[in-house]
Amino acid sequence: MPSKPQPYRPPGYRPPSTAAYQSSPERRADMKFYNSAAWHATRHAFLKRFPLCATCEQEGRATKATEVHHHPKRKLLPPSEWHNFERLQGQCKSCHSKATRRGE
């Protein structure tokens, strides 16, 4: 059975919602935070202290954490809580992608 052909998209095309977010003040603020030295230090210290994915551990697997997830979302927390280890969760890439997709 033939597959549906992909729609034509010119080089550099981005869907409107993605393009709008990429240039939004919200995105710039996110990038400023995640590129900061303070976040890099927090992330490094957290992964050193909690090297396993919390989600995989709950499911009985031992997977190395490579991402640090804010729980609840960073946008719902006051800035004073952004670096609080109690508000962070170590996750593997797969679990972090799933959580982000779900909007957690």
C-alpha positions as CSV (number, residue, x, y, z in Angstrom):
1,M,0.0,0.0,0.0
2,P,1.5,3.4,-1.0
3,S,2.3,5.8,1.8
4,K,1.0,9.3,2.0
5,P,3.5,11.8,0.4
6,Q,5.0,14.4,2.7
7,P,3.8,18.0,2.2
8,Y,6.2,20.4,0.5
9,R,8.0,22.7,3.0
10,P,10.5,25.2,1.7
11,P,14.0,25.2,3.3
12,G,14.0,26.8,6.7
13,Y,10.2,26.4,7.2
14,R,8.9,26.1,10.7
15,P,5.3,25.6,11.7
16,P,3.8,28.9,12.9
17,S,3.5,27.9,16.6
18,T,7.1,26.7,16.8
19,A,8.5,29.7,15.0
20,A,6.5,32.0,17.3
21,Y,7.8,30.3,20.4
22,Q,11.4,30.3,19.2
23,S,11.5,34.1,18.9
24,S,9.2,34.8,22.0
25,P,10.4,36.6,25.1
26,E,9.4,33.4,27.0
27,R,11.9,31.3,25.0
28,R,14.6,33.9,25.5
29,A,14.0,33.8,29.3
30,D,14.1,30.0,29.2
31,M,17.4,30.0,27.3
32,K,18.9,32.6,29.6
33,F,18.1,30.4,32.6
34,Y,19.2,27.1,31.2
35,N,22.5,28.6,29.8
36,S,23.4,30.3,33.1
37,A,26.4,29.2,35.2
38,A,24.1,28.8,38.3
39,W,21.9,26.3,36.5
40,H,24.9,24.4,35.1
41,A,26.4,24.1,38.6
42,T,23.0,23.0,40.1
43,R,22.5,20.5,37.3
44,H,26.0,19.0,37.7
45,A,25.7,18.8,41.5
46,F,22.3,17.2,41.3
47,L,23.3,14.5,38.7
48,K,26.4,13.7,40.8
49,R,24.3,13.2,43.9
50,F,21.4,11.4,42.1
51,P,22.9,9.5,39.2
52,L,19.9,7.3,38.3
53,C,16.6,8.1,36.5
54,A,13.9,8.5,39.2
55,T,11.2,7.4,36.8
56,C,13.0,4.2,35.7
57,E,13.9,3.5,39.4
58,Q,10.1,3.5,40.2
59,E,9.6,1.0,37.5
60,G,12.4,-1.3,38.8
61,R,15.1,-0.3,36.2
62,A,18.5,1.3,36.8
63,T,19.1,3.8,34.1
64,K,21.7,6.7,34.2
65,A,20.1,10.1,34.6
66,T,21.2,12.6,31.9
67,E,18.5,15.3,32.3
68,V,17.3,17.3,35.3
69,H,13.5,17.8,35.3
70,H,11.8,20.5,37.4
71,H,8.8,19.1,39.2
72,P,6.4,20.9,39.1
73,K,7.3,22.9,36.0
74,R,9.8,25.7,36.6
75,K,7.3,28.3,35.4
76,L,5.0,27.3,38.2
77,L,7.7,27.8,40.8
78,P,9.0,31.0,42.4
79,P,12.6,31.8,41.3
80,S,13.8,31.0,44.8
81,E,12.8,27.3,44.2
82,W,14.4,26.9,40.8
83,H,17.6,25.4,42.2
84,N,16.0,23.5,45.1
85,F,17.0,19.8,44.9
86,E,13.6,18.9,46.3
87,R,12.0,20.4,43.2
88,L,14.2,18.5,40.8
89,Q,14.2,15.0,39.4
90,G,17.0,13.2,37.6
91,Q,15.7,11.5,34.4
92,C,17.1,9.6,31.4
93,K,16.6,11.2,28.0
94,S,13.6,9.0,27.2
95,C,11.7,9.7,30.4
96,H,12.4,13.4,30.2
97,S,11.2,13.6,26.7
98,K,8.0,11.8,27.6
99,A,7.4,14.0,30.7
100,T,8.0,17.2,28.6
101,R,5.6,16.0,25.9
102,R,2.9,15.4,28.5
103,G,3.5,18.9,29.7
104,E,4.8,18.0,33.1
